């Protein structure tokens, strides 16, 4: 995969998912792009000869503000933390679940 826009990116994160039984290999890429103020999460099937995009999520994120993201393999969830709070994105085939803080 190749992007030719040559825009700066930052706050990038990469995770690899593997399931040996089904031979599924997926790559999760996330990054913030300058000028467009967009944070992108991209899931790509890398088990094929040619990588195939499976899922793309874009959300507003100011270039000047920091964002941190990571993948939790146990729940198949992608967690993003920025100054506005915490966002959780489910990448598995399971339905929604309720997330509560310590205070309820």
N, CA, C and O atoms as a GROMACS GRO file, in nm:
protein
  416
    1UNK      N    1   0.085  -0.117   0.000
    1UNK     CA    2   0.000   0.000   0.000
    1UNK      C    3   0.089   0.122   0.000
    1UNK      O    4   0.192   0.126   0.067
    2UNK      N    5   0.047   0.221  -0.075
    2UNK     CA    6   0.130   0.338  -0.089
    2UNK      C    7   0.042   0.462  -0.095
    2UNK      O    8  -0.054   0.467  -0.172
    3UNK      N    9   0.076   0.561  -0.014
    3UNK     CA   10   0.005   0.689  -0.018
    3UNK      C   11   0.097   0.792  -0.078
    3UNK      O   12   0.213   0.803  -0.038
    4UNK      N   13   0.047   0.868  -0.174
    4UNK     CA   14   0.132   0.964  -0.245
    4UNK      C   15   0.106   1.108  -0.203
    4UNK      O   16   0.153   1.200  -0.270
    5UNK      N   17   0.033   1.131  -0.093
    5UNK     CA   18   0.003   1.268  -0.054
    5UNK      C   19   0.119   1.339   0.014
    5UNK      O   20   0.120   1.462   0.021
    6UNK      N   21   0.217   1.267   0.064
    6UNK     CA   22   0.339   1.320   0.126
    6UNK      C   23   0.312   1.415   0.242
    6UNK      O   24   0.392   1.505   0.268
    7UNK      N   25   0.201   1.397   0.313
    7UNK     CA   26   0.172   1.475   0.431
    7UNK      C   27   0.243   1.414   0.552
    7UNK      O   28   0.262   1.293   0.559
    8UNK      N   29   0.281   1.500   0.646
    8UNK     CA   30   0.345   1.452   0.768
    8UNK      C   31   0.245   1.374   0.852
    8UNK      O   32   0.127   1.408   0.857
    9UNK      N   33   0.294   1.270   0.919
    9UNK     CA   34   0.212   1.196   1.014
    9UNK      C   35   0.287   1.189   1.146
    9UNK      O   36   0.409   1.204   1.151
   10UNK      N   37   0.211   1.166   1.254
   10UNK     CA   38   0.272   1.151   1.386
   10UNK      C   39   0.180   1.066   1.473
   10UNK      O   40   0.072   1.026   1.428
   11UNK      N   41   0.221   1.040   1.595
   11UNK     CA   42   0.145   0.957   1.690
   11UNK      C   43   0.101   0.826   1.625
   11UNK      O   44  -0.014   0.784   1.637
   12UNK      N   45   0.194   0.762   1.557
   12UNK     CA   46   0.165   0.637   1.486
   12UNK      C   47   0.177   0.517   1.578
   12UNK      O   48   0.255   0.517   1.674
   13UNK      N   49   0.099   0.414   1.549
   13UNK     CA   50   0.104   0.289   1.625
   13UNK      C   51   0.081   0.174   1.527
   13UNK      O   52   0.001   0.186   1.434
   14UNK      N   53   0.151   0.063   1.550
   14UNK     CA   54   0.137  -0.055   1.465
   14UNK      C   55   0.117  -0.177   1.555
   14UNK      O   56   0.188  -0.194   1.655
   15UNK      N   57   0.020  -0.261   1.519
   15UNK     CA   58  -0.002  -0.387   1.592
   15UNK      C   59  -0.029  -0.497   1.489
   15UNK      O   60  -0.087  -0.471   1.384
   16UNK      N   61   0.013  -0.619   1.521
   16UNK     CA   62  -0.009  -0.733   1.432
   16UNK      C   63  -0.097  -0.835   1.504
   16UNK      O   64  -0.069  -0.871   1.619
   17UNK      N   65  -0.202  -0.880   1.437
   17UNK     CA   66  -0.292  -0.982   1.491
   17UNK      C   67  -0.265  -1.112   1.419
   17UNK      O   68  -0.251  -1.115   1.297
   18UNK      N   69  -0.258  -1.220   1.495
   18UNK     CA   70  -0.236  -1.351   1.433
   18UNK      C   71  -0.330  -1.452   1.493
   18UNK      O   72  -0.354  -1.454   1.614
   19UNK      N   73  -0.385  -1.537   1.408
   19UNK     CA   74  -0.468  -1.648   1.451
   19UNK      C   75  -0.422  -1.768   1.368
   19UNK      O   76  -0.466  -1.783   1.254
   20UNK      N   77  -0.337  -1.850   1.422
   20UNK     CA   78  -0.274  -1.959   1.346
   20UNK      C   79  -0.374  -2.063   1.298
   20UNK      O   80  -0.353  -2.124   1.193
   21UNK      N   81  -0.482  -2.087   1.373
   21UNK     CA   82  -0.580  -2.188   1.330
   21UNK      C   83  -0.645  -2.150   1.198
   21UNK      O   84  -0.658  -2.233   1.108
   22UNK      N   85  -0.686  -2.025   1.187
   22UNK     CA   86  -0.754  -1.979   1.065
   22UNK      C   87  -0.660  -1.911   0.967
   22UNK      O   88  -0.702  -1.866   0.860
   23UNK      N   89  -0.533  -1.904   1.002
   23UNK     CA   90  -0.431  -1.839   0.921
   23UNK      C   91  -0.463  -1.692   0.893
   23UNK      O   92  -0.432  -1.641   0.785
   24UNK      N   93  -0.524  -1.626   0.987
   24UNK     CA   94  -0.558  -1.485   0.972
   24UNK      C   95  -0.442  -1.401   1.025
   24UNK      O   96  -0.395  -1.422   1.137
   25UNK      N   97  -0.398  -1.309   0.945
   25UNK     CA   98  -0.296  -1.214   0.988
   25UNK      C   99  -0.344  -1.076   0.948
   25UNK      O  100  -0.371  -1.048   0.831
   26UNK      N  101  -0.354  -0.989   1.048
   26UNK     CA  102  -0.401  -0.854   1.022
   26UNK      C  103  -0.303  -0.755   1.082
   26UNK      O  104  -0.241  -0.781   1.185
   27UNK      N  105  -0.291  -0.642   1.016
   27UNK     CA  106  -0.205  -0.534   1.060
   27UNK      C  107  -0.293  -0.416   1.095
   27UNK      O  108  -0.377  -0.375   1.014
   28UNK      N  109  -0.275  -0.360   1.215
   28UNK     CA  110  -0.349  -0.241   1.255
   28UNK      C  111  -0.253  -0.123   1.251
   28UNK      O  112  -0.152  -0.122   1.321
   29UNK      N  113  -0.285  -0.024   1.170
   29UNK     CA  114  -0.205   0.097   1.159
   29UNK      C  115  -0.289   0.214   1.208
   29UNK      O  116  -0.407   0.224   1.174
   30UNK      N  117  -0.230   0.301   1.285
   30UNK     CA  118  -0.300   0.422   1.325
   30UNK      C  119  -0.202   0.539   1.321
   30UNK      O  120  -0.084   0.523   1.354
   31UNK      N  121  -0.252   0.655   1.281
   31UNK     CA  122  -0.166   0.772   1.269
   31UNK      C  123  -0.251   0.899   1.258
   31UNK      O  124  -0.369   0.894   1.223
   32UNK      N  125  -0.188   1.011   1.289
   32UNK     CA  126  -0.250   1.142   1.279
   32UNK      C  127  -0.186   1.215   1.162
   32UNK      O  128  -0.064   1.210   1.145
   33UNK      N  129  -0.267   1.284   1.081
   33UNK     CA  130  -0.219   1.351   0.959
   33UNK      C  131  -0.225   1.502   0.975
   33UNK      O  132  -0.324   1.557   1.022
   34UNK      N  133  -0.118   1.569   0.934
   34UNK     CA  134  -0.112   1.715   0.941
   34UNK      C  135  -0.209   1.777   0.839
   34UNK      O  136  -0.245   1.713   0.741
   35UNK      N  137  -0.250   1.900   0.864
   35UNK     CA  138  -0.339   1.982   0.780
   35UNK      C  139  -0.483   1.932   0.778
   35UNK      O  140  -0.574   2.014   0.779
   36UNK      N  141  -0.507   1.804   0.776
   36UNK     CA  142  -0.645   1.754   0.771
   36UNK      C  143  -0.701   1.728   0.910
   36UNK      O  144  -0.821   1.708   0.925
   37UNK      N  145  -0.614   1.727   1.013
   37UNK     CA  146  -0.656   1.703   1.152
   37UNK      C  147  -0.740   1.576   1.164
   37UNK      O  148  -0.848   1.577   1.224
   38UNK      N  149  -0.691   1.470   1.107
   38UNK     CA  150  -0.762   1.342   1.106
   38UNK      C  151  -0.674   1.235   1.171
   38UNK      O  152  -0.555   1.226   1.143
   39UNK      N  153  -0.736   1.154   1.258
   39UNK     CA  154  -0.669   1.037   1.315
   39UNK      C  155  -0.729   0.915   1.246
   39UNK      O  156  -0.850   0.895   1.249
   40UNK      N  157  -0.645   0.834   1.185
   40UNK     CA  158  -0.690   0.721   1.105
   40UNK      C  159  -0.648   0.590   1.170
   40UNK      O  160  -0.534   0.574   1.214
   41UNK      N  161  -0.742   0.496   1.176
   41UNK     CA  162  -0.714   0.358   1.219
   41UNK      C  163  -0.747   0.270   1.100
   41UNK      O  164  -0.860   0.271   1.051
   42UNK      N  165  -0.650   0.194   1.053
   42UNK     CA  166  -0.664   0.111   0.935
   42UNK      C  167  -0.629  -0.033   0.968
   42UNK      O  168  -0.522  -0.060   1.023
   43UNK      N  169  -0.718  -0.126   0.936
   43UNK     CA  170  -0.693  -0.269   0.956
   43UNK      C  171  -0.674  -0.332   0.818
   43UNK      O  172  -0.760  -0.318   0.731
   44UNK      N  173  -0.561  -0.400   0.800
   44UNK     CA  174  -0.524  -0.455   0.670
   44UNK      C  175  -0.499  -0.605   0.682
   44UNK      O  176  -0.430  -0.649   0.774
   45UNK      N  177  -0.555  -0.683   0.590
   45UNK     CA  178  -0.531  -0.827   0.583
   45UNK      C  179  -0.396  -0.849   0.516
   45UNK      O  180  -0.379  -0.819   0.398
   46UNK      N  181  -0.298  -0.901   0.592
   46UNK     CA  182  -0.165  -0.923   0.535
   46UNK      C  183  -0.138  -1.070   0.507
   46UNK      O  184  -0.024  -1.108   0.480
   47UNK      N  185  -0.242  -1.153   0.512
   47UNK     CA  186  -0.223  -1.295   0.483
   47UNK      C  187  -0.225  -1.321   0.332
   47UNK      O  188  -0.188  -1.430   0.288
   48UNK      N  189  -0.265  -1.226   0.254
   48UNK     CA  190  -0.269  -1.239   0.108
   48UNK      C  191  -0.137  -1.192   0.048
   48UNK      O  192  -0.054  -1.132   0.116
   49UNK      N  193  -0.120  -1.221  -0.080
   49UNK     CA  194  -0.001  -1.173  -0.150
   49UNK      C  195  -0.002  -1.021  -0.161
   49UNK      O  196   0.102  -0.956  -0.149
   50UNK      N  197  -0.121  -0.965  -0.184
   50UNK     CA  198  -0.138  -0.820  -0.191
   50UNK      C  199  -0.219  -0.778  -0.068
   50UNK      O  200  -0.330  -0.828  -0.049
   51UNK      N  201  -0.166  -0.688   0.017
   51UNK     CA  202  -0.241  -0.645   0.135
   51UNK      C  203  -0.378  -0.589   0.097
   51UNK      O  204  -0.391  -0.516  -0.001
   52UNK      N  205  -0.480  -0.626   0.176
   52UNK     CA  206  -0.617  -0.588   0.144
   52UNK      C  207  -0.678  -0.513   0.263
   52UNK      O  208  -0.687  -0.569   0.373
   53UNK      N  209  -0.721  -0.387   0.245
   53UNK     CA  210  -0.782  -0.313   0.356
   53UNK      C  211  -0.914  -0.376   0.398
   53UNK      O  212  -1.000  -0.404   0.314
   54UNK      N  213  -0.932  -0.398   0.529
   54UNK     CA  214  -1.055  -0.456   0.582
   54UNK      C  215  -1.144  -0.352   0.648
   54UNK      O  216  -1.266  -0.360   0.641
   55UNK      N  217  -1.082  -0.254   0.712
   55UNK     CA  218  -1.159  -0.158   0.791
   55UNK      C  219  -1.081  -0.027   0.799
   55UNK      O  220  -0.959  -0.028   0.813
   56UNK      N  221  -1.152   0.085   0.790
   56UNK     CA  222  -1.089   0.215   0.805
   56UNK      C  223  -1.179   0.304   0.890
   56UNK      O  224  -1.299   0.317   0.863
   57UNK      N  225  -1.120   0.365   0.991
   57UNK     CA  226  -1.192   0.456   1.080
   57UNK      C  227  -1.116   0.588   1.082
   57UNK      O  228  -0.995   0.590   1.101
   58UNK      N  229  -1.188   0.698   1.062
   58UNK     CA  230  -1.127   0.830   1.070
   58UNK      C  231  -1.204   0.914   1.171
   58UNK      O  232  -1.327   0.912   1.174
   59UNK      N  233  -1.131   0.987   1.253
   59UNK     CA  234  -1.194   1.076   1.350
   59UNK      C  235  -1.114   1.206   1.359
   59UNK      O  236  -0.996   1.210   1.325
   60UNK      N  237  -1.180   1.311   1.406
   60UNK     CA  238  -1.116   1.442   1.420
   60UNK      C  239  -1.014   1.438   1.532
   60UNK      O  240  -1.042   1.389   1.641
   61UNK      N  241  -0.896   1.489   1.504
   61UNK     CA  242  -0.790   1.499   1.605
   61UNK      C  243  -0.698   1.615   1.565
   61UNK      O  244  -0.636   1.611   1.459
   62UNK      N  245  -0.690   1.718   1.649
   62UNK     CA  246  -0.602   1.830   1.620
   62UNK      C  247  -0.457   1.785   1.611
   62UNK      O  248  -0.412   1.703   1.691
   63UNK      N  249  -0.385   1.839   1.515
   63UNK     CA  250  -0.244   1.806   1.496
   63UNK      C  251  -0.164   1.843   1.620
   63UNK      O  252  -0.070   1.772   1.657
   64UNK      N  253  -0.200   1.954   1.685
   64UNK     CA  254  -0.125   2.004   1.799
   64UNK      C  255  -0.146   1.923   1.926
   64UNK      O  256  -0.061   1.927   2.015
   65UNK      N  257  -0.254   1.850   1.937
   65UNK     CA  258  -0.280   1.775   2.059
   65UNK      C  259  -0.238   1.629   2.044
   65UNK      O  260  -0.249   1.570   1.936
   66UNK      N  261  -0.189   1.572   2.152
   66UNK     CA  262  -0.134   1.436   2.149
   66UNK      C  263  -0.245   1.332   2.162
   66UNK      O  264  -0.346   1.354   2.229
   67UNK      N  265  -0.224   1.219   2.096
   67UNK     CA  266  -0.313   1.104   2.109
   67UNK      C  267  -0.225   0.980   2.122
   67UNK      O  268  -0.122   0.968   2.057
   68UNK      N  269  -0.269   0.888   2.207
   68UNK     CA  270  -0.200   0.762   2.226
   68UNK      C  271  -0.300   0.650   2.203
   68UNK      O  272  -0.414   0.659   2.247
   69UNK      N  273  -0.258   0.545   2.135
   69UNK     CA  274  -0.348   0.434   2.106
   69UNK      C  275  -0.274   0.302   2.121
   69UNK      O  276  -0.152   0.294   2.103
   70UNK      N  277  -0.350   0.197   2.154
   70UNK     CA  278  -0.291   0.064   2.165
   70UNK      C  279  -0.401  -0.040   2.149
   70UNK      O  280  -0.519  -0.011   2.166
   71UNK      N  281  -0.360  -0.161   2.115
   71UNK     CA  282  -0.451  -0.273   2.090
   71UNK      C  283  -0.450  -0.367   2.210
   71UNK      O  284  -0.344  -0.401   2.261
   72UNK      N  285  -0.569  -0.408   2.255
   72UNK     CA  286  -0.582  -0.506   2.362
   72UNK      C  287  -0.626  -0.638   2.299
   72UNK      O  288  -0.741  -0.651   2.257
   73UNK      N  289  -0.536  -0.734   2.292
   73UNK     CA  290  -0.564  -0.858   2.220
   73UNK      C  291  -0.668  -0.945   2.289
   73UNK      O  292  -0.741  -1.018   2.222
   74UNK      N  293  -0.676  -0.939   2.421
   74UNK     CA  294  -0.771  -1.023   2.494
   74UNK      C  295  -0.916  -0.994   2.452
   74UNK      O  296  -0.995  -1.086   2.430
   75UNK      N  297  -0.950  -0.866   2.441
   75UNK     CA  298  -1.086  -0.824   2.406
   75UNK      C  299  -1.101  -0.785   2.259
   75UNK      O  300  -1.212  -0.755   2.214
   76UNK      N  301  -0.992  -0.785   2.184
   76UNK     CA  302  -0.990  -0.738   2.045
   76UNK      C  303  -1.046  -0.596   2.036
   76UNK      O  304  -1.133  -0.567   1.954
   77UNK      N  305  -0.993  -0.510   2.122
   77UNK     CA  306  -1.037  -0.371   2.124
   77UNK      C  307  -0.917  -0.279   2.104
   77UNK      O  308  -0.805  -0.309   2.145
   78UNK      N  309  -0.944  -0.167   2.040
   78UNK     CA  310  -0.841  -0.065   2.015
   78UNK      C  311  -0.877   0.055   2.101
   78UNK      O  312  -0.987   0.109   2.090
   79UNK      N  313  -0.785   0.098   2.186
   79UNK     CA  314  -0.810   0.205   2.281
   79UNK      C  315  -0.732   0.328   2.239
   79UNK      O  316  -0.613   0.321   2.211
   80UNK      N  317  -0.802   0.443   2.235
   80UNK     CA  318  -0.740   0.571   2.201
   80UNK      C  319  -0.761   0.668   2.317
   80UNK      O  320  -0.872   0.682   2.368
   81UNK      N  321  -0.652   0.734   2.360
   81UNK     CA  322  -0.657   0.827   2.470
   81UNK      C  323  -0.604   0.962   2.421
   81UNK      O  324  -0.493   0.972   2.370
   82UNK      N  325  -0.687   1.066   2.438
   82UNK     CA  326  -0.644   1.201   2.405
   82UNK      C  327  -0.697   1.297   2.510
   82UNK      O  328  -0.750   1.252   2.612
   83UNK      N  329  -0.684   1.426   2.488
   83UNK     CA  330  -0.724   1.523   2.591
   83UNK      C  331  -0.875   1.524   2.615
   83UNK      O  332  -0.921   1.571   2.719
   84UNK      N  333  -0.953   1.473   2.520
   84UNK     CA  334  -1.098   1.468   2.535
   84UNK      C  335  -1.144   1.346   2.614
   84UNK      O  336  -1.261   1.339   2.654
   85UNK      N  337  -1.055   1.250   2.637
   85UNK     CA  338  -1.092   1.132   2.714
   85UNK      C  339  -1.045   1.003   2.648
   85UNK      O  340  -0.945   1.000   2.577
   86UNK      N  341  -1.121   0.899   2.673
   86UNK     CA  342  -1.087   0.764   2.628
   86UNK      C  343  -1.192   0.717   2.528
   86UNK      O  344  -1.311   0.732   2.552
   87UNK      N  345  -1.146   0.659   2.417
   87UNK     CA  346  -1.237   0.600   2.318
   87UNK      C  347  -1.197   0.455   2.298
   87UNK      O  348  -1.079   0.423   2.290
   88UNK      N  349  -1.296   0.367   2.290
   88UNK     CA  350  -1.271   0.224   2.272
   88UNK      C  351  -1.343   0.180   2.145
   88UNK      O  352  -1.462   0.205   2.128
   89UNK      N  353  -1.269   0.114   2.057
   89UNK     CA  354  -1.324   0.066   1.931
   89UNK      C  355  -1.308  -0.086   1.926
   89UNK      O  356  -1.198  -0.137   1.942
   90UNK      N  357  -1.418  -0.156   1.905
   90UNK     CA  358  -1.414  -0.302   1.896
   90UNK      C  359  -1.373  -0.343   1.755
   90UNK      O  360  -1.434  -0.300   1.658
   91UNK      N  361  -1.270  -0.426   1.745
   91UNK     CA  362  -1.224  -0.475   1.615
   91UNK      C  363  -1.262  -0.620   1.592
   91UNK      O  364  -1.232  -0.676   1.486
   92UNK      N  365  -1.326  -0.682   1.688
   92UNK     CA  366  -1.367  -0.821   1.675
   92UNK      C  367  -1.508  -0.833   1.621
   92UNK      O  368  -1.573  -0.732   1.590
   93UNK      N  369  -1.555  -0.954   1.609
   93UNK     CA  370  -1.690  -0.979   1.558
   93UNK      C  371  -1.794  -0.981   1.669
   93UNK      O  372  -1.913  -0.997   1.642
   94UNK      N  373  -1.751  -0.964   1.794
   94UNK     CA  374  -1.843  -0.962   1.908
   94UNK      C  375  -1.923  -0.832   1.909
   94UNK      O  376  -1.880  -0.730   1.855
   95UNK      N  377  -2.038  -0.838   1.971
   95UNK     CA  378  -2.123  -0.720   1.981
   95UNK      C  379  -2.071  -0.620   2.082
   95UNK      O  380  -1.959  -0.634   2.133
   96UNK      N  381  -2.152  -0.519   2.110
   96UNK     CA  382  -2.115  -0.416   2.205
   96UNK      C  383  -2.106  -0.471   2.346
   96UNK      O  384  -2.168  -0.572   2.379
   97UNK      N  385  -2.028  -0.403   2.429
   97UNK     CA  386  -2.024  -0.436   2.571
   97UNK      C  387  -2.017  -0.306   2.650
   97UNK      O  388  -1.968  -0.205   2.600
   98UNK      N  389  -2.065  -0.309   2.770
   98UNK     CA  390  -2.067  -0.192   2.856
   98UNK      C  391  -1.933  -0.179   2.926
   98UNK      O  392  -1.881  -0.277   2.980
   99UNK      N  393  -1.879  -0.059   2.926
   99UNK     CA  394  -1.754  -0.031   2.993
   99UNK      C  395  -1.783   0.068   3.105
   99UNK      O  396  -1.840   0.174   3.081
  100UNK      N  397  -1.744   0.033   3.228
  100UNK     CA  398  -1.769   0.119   3.344
  100UNK      C  399  -1.638   0.158   3.410
  100UNK      O  400  -1.542   0.081   3.410
  101UNK      N  401  -1.636   0.278   3.466
  101UNK     CA  402  -1.521   0.322   3.543
  101UNK      C  403  -1.532   0.267   3.686
  101UNK      O  404  -1.631   0.202   3.720
  102UNK      N  405  -1.431   0.292   3.767
  102UNK     CA  406  -1.433   0.244   3.906
  102UNK      C  407  -1.548   0.306   3.984
  102UNK      O  408  -1.602   0.245   4.076
  103UNK      N  409  -1.586   0.429   3.947
  103UNK     CA  410  -1.692   0.497   4.019
  103UNK      C  411  -1.831   0.458   3.965
  103UNK      O  412  -1.933   0.505   4.015
  104UNK      N  413  -1.834   0.373   3.864
  104UNK     CA  414  -1.961   0.324   3.809
  104UNK      C  415  -2.002   0.395   3.684
  104UNK      O  416  -2.107   0.364   3.628
   0.00000   0.00000   0.00000
